[in-house]
Amino acid sequence: MLRRLYDRVLSLAATRHAERALAIVAFVESSVFPIPPDALIIPMVISDRRKWFRIALVSTVGSVLGAFLGYAIGALFFDVVGQPILAFYGKADAFGDLALRYNEWGGWAVLFAALTPFPYKVLTIFSGVTGLNLAVFTLVSIVGRGARFFLVAWLLHRYGAPIKGFIETNLGLLFTLFMILLIGGFVAIRYLF
């Protein structure tokens, strides 16, 4: 089943709708969606390595625009959306103290989440809730998401054939590691914040 899904995504990556799908996935992943754009970046760059820069740019722009949606959700809809998220992570009571500490170091937190598999969307929403300086938020989002997506796309551009073989040979293992990192990020949020 995983092989069929991989082949389907790889074939989508070669269609004329791939960039639009990538932009949408990158946008919603930054605010609500749990699947990262890498799921499309990898097969798209492998499918046509010459487009690595454009693919990374589409991912970055979509992700940063989606981060503004996450920020807006936190800033405008805290009671309806943000509060239940904080309650889910067991942090509703400690919000005031956490908000003060977060706004002091929040730029670093957003940068960390933007660069890693850590759930970026949680920090985009939390940044809006706490009122993290929008200029700082924007800058670290552009730098972090850009660095992540451009690095992934460049590595695939540079070493595409061996990486494609590695991915196809170890697809099950890579999927398992990705899920562990994704779930581990959510667990880390629960205990770090």
Secondary structure, DSSP 8 states (H G I E B T S, - for coil): -HHHHHHHHHHHHTSTTHHHHHHHHHHHHTTT-SS-THHHHHHHHHH-GGGHHHHHHHHHHHHHHHHHHHHHHHHHSIIIIIHHHHHHTT-STTHHHHHHHHHHHHHHHHHHHHHSSS-HHHHHHHHHHHT--HHHHHHHHHHHHHHHHHHHHHHHHHHHHHHHHHHHHTHHHHHHHHHHHHHHHHHHHHHH-
